[in-house]
Amino acid sequence: MKHKNELLATLQNNRIDMALISETHFTHSSHFNLPGFQTLKTNHPDGTAHAGAAVIVRSSLLFYPLPPYQTDHIQSC
């Protein structure tokens, strides 16, 4: 993600606990970490760098993730 530093600054400066990101364009080999946050992601099922979704959650929050959902037209996590 080319705007990773900008995203981290926005989350921290605005005290955002959770962010929903669409069109992540991640693949199975993509690794994305932000200090102080956990990232849940779902890629497009064909493994290419398009579509995709991510949920970024502040590490101090307790949550229980649901199983990811992937189809050609919908990805959720």
DSSP file (Angstrom, degrees, kcal/mol; ACC not computed):
  #  RESIDUE AA STRUCTURE BP1 BP2  ACC     N-H-->O    O-->H-N    N-H-->O    O-->H-N    TCO  KAPPA ALPHA  PHI   PSI    X-CA   Y-CA   Z-CA
    1    1 A M    >         0   0    0      0, 0.0     3,-1.1     0, 0.0    24,-0.0   0.000 360.0 360.0 360.0 119.7    0.0    0.0    0.0
    2    2 A K  T 3   +     0   0    0      1,-0.3     3,-0.2     2,-0.1     4,-0.1   0.635 360.0  51.4 -77.8 -12.3    1.7    3.2   -1.2
    3    3 A H  T 3> S+     0   0    0      1,-0.2     4,-2.6     2,-0.1    -1,-0.3  -0.033  70.5 123.8-109.9  30.1   -0.1    5.5    1.3
    4    4 A K  H <> S+     0   0    0     -3,-1.1     4,-2.5     1,-0.2     5,-0.2   0.904  74.1  46.7 -58.7 -47.0    0.7    3.4    4.4
    5    5 A N  H  > S+     0   0    0      1,-0.2     4,-2.3     2,-0.2    -1,-0.2   0.886 113.0  49.8 -65.1 -39.1    2.4    6.3    6.3
    6    6 A E  H  > S+     0   0    0      2,-0.2     4,-2.2     1,-0.2    -1,-0.2   0.902 111.1  49.7 -65.3 -41.3   -0.4    8.7    5.5
    7    7 A L  H  X S+     0   0    0     -4,-2.6     4,-2.6     2,-0.2    -2,-0.2   0.931 110.8  49.0 -62.9 -46.3   -3.0    6.1    6.7
    8    8 A L  H  X S+     0   0    0     -4,-2.5     4,-2.5     1,-0.2     5,-0.2   0.917 111.3  49.6 -60.7 -44.2   -1.2    5.5    9.9
    9    9 A A  H  X S+     0   0    0     -4,-2.3     4,-3.0     1,-0.2     5,-0.3   0.904 111.3  49.4 -62.0 -41.5   -0.9    9.3   10.6
   10   10 A T  H  X S+     0   0    0     -4,-2.2     4,-1.7     2,-0.2     6,-0.3   0.921 111.8  48.2 -63.8 -44.6   -4.6    9.7    9.9
   11   11 A L  H  <>S+     0   0    0     -4,-2.6     5,-2.4     2,-0.2     4,-0.2   0.927 118.6  39.9 -61.7 -45.2   -5.6    6.9   12.2
   12   12 A Q  H ><5S+     0   0    0     -4,-2.5     3,-1.0     3,-0.2    -2,-0.2   0.931 115.6  48.5 -72.2 -46.8   -3.3    8.2   15.0
   13   13 A N  H 3<5S+     0   0    0     -4,-3.0    -1,-0.2     1,-0.2    -2,-0.2   0.800 119.2  39.3 -66.3 -29.3   -4.0   11.9   14.7
   14   14 A N  T 3<5S-     0   0    0     -4,-1.7    -1,-0.2    -5,-0.3    -2,-0.2   0.299 107.2-122.5-104.0   8.1   -7.8   11.5   14.5
   15   15 A R  T < 5 +     0   0    0     -3,-1.0     2,-0.4    -4,-0.2    -3,-0.2   0.887  46.2 175.0  52.3  45.3   -7.9    8.7   17.2
   16   16 A I      < -     0   0    0     -5,-2.4    -1,-0.2    -6,-0.3     3,-0.1  -0.704  19.8-172.3 -84.5 128.4   -9.6    6.3   14.8
   17   17 A D        +     0   0    0     -2,-0.4    41,-2.9     1,-0.3     2,-0.3   0.731  70.0  23.1 -91.7 -26.3  -10.0    2.8   16.3
   18   18 A M  E     -A   57   0A   0     39,-0.2     2,-0.4    19,-0.1    -1,-0.3  -0.998  60.0-172.6-146.8 137.3  -11.3    1.0   13.2
   19   19 A A  E     -A   56   0A   0     37,-2.3    37,-2.9    -2,-0.3     2,-0.5  -0.993  13.1-149.9-131.0 139.5  -11.0    1.6    9.4
   20   20 A L  E     -A   55   0A   0     -2,-0.4     2,-0.4    35,-0.2    35,-0.2  -0.942  18.5-168.2-108.6 123.7  -12.7   -0.2    6.6
   21   21 A I  E     -A   54   0A   0     33,-3.1    33,-2.5    -2,-0.5     2,-0.3  -0.941   3.7-168.9-119.2 130.5  -10.6   -0.3    3.3
   22   22 A S  E     +A   53   0A   0     -2,-0.4    31,-0.2    31,-0.2    29,-0.0  -0.742  67.0  28.1-111.5 165.3  -11.9   -1.3   -0.1
   23   23 A E        +     0   0    0     29,-1.3    29,-0.2    -2,-0.3    -1,-0.2   0.926  65.9 162.9  53.0  51.7   -9.9   -2.0   -3.3
   24   24 A T        -     0   0    0     28,-0.7    28,-0.2    -3,-0.2    -1,-0.1   0.805  31.6-151.5 -70.5 -30.0   -6.8   -3.1   -1.4
   25   25 A H        +     0   0    0     26,-3.0    27,-0.2     1,-0.2     2,-0.1   0.764  38.9 155.0  61.3  26.9   -5.3   -4.8   -4.4
   26   26 A F        -     0   0    0     25,-0.3    18,-0.5    16,-0.2    24,-0.4  -0.449  28.3-156.3 -78.0 156.6   -3.4   -7.2   -2.1
   27   27 A T    >   -     0   0    0     22,-0.1     3,-1.6    -2,-0.1    21,-0.1  -0.677  40.0 -89.5-118.5 179.9   -2.3  -10.7   -3.2
   28   28 A H  T 3  S+     0   0    0     19,-0.4    20,-0.1     1,-0.3    -2,-0.0   0.755 129.0  51.7 -63.5 -23.0   -1.6  -13.8   -1.1
   29   29 A S  T 3  S+     0   0    0      2,-0.0     2,-0.3     0, 0.0    -1,-0.3   0.449  85.2 111.4 -93.4   0.3    2.0  -12.6   -0.8
   30   30 A S    <   -     0   0    0     -3,-1.6     2,-0.4     2,-0.0    -4,-0.1  -0.565  48.0-166.8 -76.4 134.8    1.1   -9.1    0.4
   31   31 A H        +     0   0    0     -2,-0.3     2,-0.4     2,-0.0    -2,-0.0  -0.991   8.1 178.1-122.4 128.3    2.0   -8.3    4.0
   32   32 A F        +     0   0    0     -2,-0.4     2,-0.4     7,-0.1     7,-0.2  -0.966   6.1 163.3-136.5 117.7    0.5   -5.2    5.6
   33   33 A N        -     0   0    0     -2,-0.4     5,-0.1     5,-0.1    -2,-0.0  -0.997  16.6-167.7-135.3 139.3    1.1   -4.2    9.2
   34   34 A L    >   -     0   0    0      3,-0.4     3,-2.0    -2,-0.4     2,-0.1  -0.995  36.6-107.8-121.2 132.0    0.6   -0.9   11.0
   35   35 A P  T 3  S+     0   0    0      0, 0.0     3,-0.1     0, 0.0    -2,-0.0  -0.365 105.5  16.0 -59.5 129.9    2.1   -0.4   14.5
   36   36 A G  T 3  S+     0   0    0      1,-0.2    23,-2.7    -2,-0.1    24,-0.4   0.489 115.4  85.7  87.0   3.9   -0.6   -0.5   17.2
   37   37 A F  E <   -B   58   0A   0     -3,-2.0    -3,-0.4    21,-0.3     2,-0.4  -0.951  64.8-139.8-135.9 154.0   -3.2   -2.1   14.8
   38   38 A Q  E     -B   57   0A   0     19,-3.4    19,-2.9    -2,-0.3     2,-0.5  -0.913  20.2-149.2-108.2 142.9   -4.3   -5.5   13.6
   39   39 A T  E     -B   56   0A   0     -2,-0.4     2,-0.4    17,-0.2    17,-0.2  -0.958  10.4-170.1-118.5 124.6   -5.2   -5.9    9.9
   40   40 A L  E     +B   55   0A   0     15,-2.8    15,-2.6    -2,-0.5     2,-0.3  -0.925  19.6 179.4-104.8 134.9   -7.8   -8.4    8.7
   41   41 A K  E     -B   54   0A   0     -2,-0.4     2,-0.4    13,-0.2    13,-0.2  -0.979  24.1-164.9-140.4 152.3   -7.8   -8.8    4.9
   42   42 A T  E     -B   53   0A   0     11,-2.7    11,-2.4    -2,-0.3   -18,-0.2  -0.991  17.7-157.3-133.4 125.9   -9.5  -10.7    2.2
   43   43 A N        -     0   0    0     -2,-0.4     9,-0.2     9,-0.2    33,-0.1  -0.471  35.8 -81.7 -95.4 168.2   -8.1  -10.8   -1.3
   44   44 A H    >   -     0   0    0      6,-0.6     3,-2.0   -18,-0.5    -1,-0.1  -0.498  44.8-121.2 -64.5 139.9   -9.8  -11.5   -4.7
   45   45 A P  T 3  S+     0   0    0      0, 0.0    -1,-0.1     0, 0.0    27,-0.1   0.705 108.0  63.9 -63.1 -19.6  -10.1  -15.3   -5.0
   46   46 A D  T 3  S-     0   0    0      2,-0.1     3,-0.1    26,-0.1    -2,-0.0   0.554 105.8-125.6 -82.8  -3.6   -8.1  -15.5   -8.2
   47   47 A G    <   +     0   0    0     -3,-2.0   -19,-0.4     1,-0.3     2,-0.2   0.473  65.7 128.6  81.1   1.0   -5.0  -14.2   -6.4
   48   48 A T  S    S-     0   0    0    -21,-0.1     2,-2.1     1,-0.1    -4,-0.4  -0.506  73.7 -94.8 -90.2 163.6   -4.3  -11.3   -8.6
   49   49 A A  S    S+     0   0    0     -2,-0.2     2,-0.3    -3,-0.1   -22,-0.1  -0.456  87.5  92.8 -81.8  71.8   -3.7   -7.7   -7.4
   50   50 A H  S    S+     0   0    0     -2,-2.1    -6,-0.6   -24,-0.4    -3,-0.1  -0.976  75.0   3.7-152.7 162.6   -7.2   -6.3   -7.8
   51   51 A A        +     0   0    0     -2,-0.3   -26,-3.0   -28,-0.1   -25,-0.3  -0.241  69.5 137.1  60.1-150.9  -10.3   -5.8   -5.6
   52   52 A G        -     0   0    0    -29,-0.2   -29,-1.3   -28,-0.2   -28,-0.7   0.015  38.0-128.8  96.5 158.1  -10.0   -6.9   -2.0
   53   53 A A  E     -AB  22  42A   0    -11,-2.4   -11,-2.7   -31,-0.2     2,-0.3  -0.973  15.1-169.8-142.3 154.1  -11.0   -5.6    1.4
   54   54 A A  E     -AB  21  41A   0    -33,-2.5   -33,-3.1    -2,-0.3     2,-0.5  -0.996  12.0-156.0-144.8 148.4   -9.4   -4.9    4.8
   55   55 A V  E     -AB  20  40A   0    -15,-2.6   -15,-2.8    -2,-0.3     2,-0.5  -0.997  12.9-160.3-121.3 125.1  -10.4   -4.0    8.3
   56   56 A I  E     -AB  19  39A   0    -37,-2.9   -37,-2.3    -2,-0.5     2,-0.4  -0.935  13.3-175.2-110.0 121.4   -7.8   -2.2   10.4
   57   57 A V  E     -AB  18  38A   0    -19,-2.9   -19,-3.4    -2,-0.5   -39,-0.2  -0.950  31.6-109.3-124.3 133.8   -8.5   -2.4   14.2
   58   58 A R  E >   - B   0  37A   0    -41,-2.9     3,-2.0    -2,-0.4   -21,-0.3  -0.376  30.7-127.0 -58.3 134.3   -6.7   -0.8   17.0
   59   59 A S  T 3  S+     0   0    0    -23,-2.7    -1,-0.1     1,-0.3   -22,-0.1   0.731 104.8  64.0 -60.1 -25.1   -4.8   -3.5   18.9
   60   60 A S  T 3  S+     0   0    0    -24,-0.4     2,-0.4     2,-0.1    -1,-0.3   0.604  85.1  92.6 -77.3 -10.1   -6.3   -2.5   22.3
   61   61 A L  S <  S-     0   0    0     -3,-2.0     2,-0.5   -44,-0.1    -4,-0.0  -0.678  73.1-135.6 -87.7 136.9   -9.8   -3.4   21.1
   62   62 A L        +     0   0    0     -2,-0.4     2,-0.3     2,-0.0    -2,-0.1  -0.788  39.5 154.9 -87.8 127.5  -11.2   -6.9   21.8
   63   63 A F        -     0   0    0     -2,-0.5    -6,-0.0    -6,-0.0    -2,-0.0  -0.976  39.0-137.7-149.7 161.7  -13.0   -8.3   18.7
   64   64 A Y        -     0   0    0     -2,-0.3     2,-0.1     0, 0.0    -2,-0.0  -0.945  26.6-140.6-124.3 107.3  -13.9  -11.7   17.2
   65   65 A P        -     0   0    0      0, 0.0    -2,-0.0     0, 0.0    12,-0.0  -0.359   9.1-136.3 -70.6 146.0  -13.3  -11.9   13.5
   66   66 A L        -     0   0    0     11,-0.4     3,-0.1     1,-0.1     0, 0.0  -0.574  40.6 -81.9 -88.4 160.9  -15.8  -13.7   11.3
   67   67 A P        -     0   0    0      0, 0.0    -1,-0.1     0, 0.0     9,-0.0  -0.380  55.1-103.3 -61.9 142.3  -14.6  -16.0    8.5
   68   68 A P        -     0   0    0      0, 0.0     2,-0.4     0, 0.0     9,-0.2  -0.296  30.4-143.8 -65.2 154.0  -13.6  -14.1    5.4
   69   69 A Y  E     +C   76   0B   0      7,-2.6     7,-2.5    -3,-0.1     2,-0.4  -0.986  20.0 179.9-123.6 126.8  -15.9  -14.2    2.4
   70   70 A Q  E     +C   75   0B   0     -2,-0.4     2,-0.3     5,-0.2     5,-0.2  -0.986  13.8 145.7-134.1 125.1  -14.6  -14.3   -1.2
   71   71 A T        -     0   0    0      3,-2.6    -2,-0.0    -2,-0.4     0, 0.0  -0.855  62.5 -94.7-135.4 177.9  -16.4  -14.4   -4.5
   72   72 A D  S    S+     0   0    0     -2,-0.3     3,-0.1     1,-0.2   -26,-0.1   0.797 125.7  29.1 -63.0 -26.6  -15.4  -12.9   -7.9
   73   73 A H  S    S+     0   0    0      1,-0.2     2,-0.4   -22,-0.0    -1,-0.2   0.599 121.4  45.5-111.4 -14.9  -17.6   -9.8   -7.1
   74   74 A I        +     0   0    0      2,-0.0    -3,-2.6   -23,-0.0     2,-0.4  -0.995  50.9 174.8-136.9 131.6  -17.5   -9.6   -3.3
   75   75 A Q  E     +C   70   0B   0     -2,-0.4     2,-0.3    -5,-0.2    -5,-0.2  -0.999  13.5 165.0-130.8 132.2  -14.7   -9.8   -0.7
   76   76 A S  E      C   69   0B   0     -7,-2.5    -7,-2.6    -2,-0.4   -35,-0.1  -0.981 360.0 360.0-143.6 156.2  -15.3   -9.1    3.0
   77   77 A C              0   0    0     -2,-0.3   -11,-0.4    -9,-0.2   -22,-0.1   0.303 360.0 360.0-141.6 360.0  -13.4   -9.8    6.2
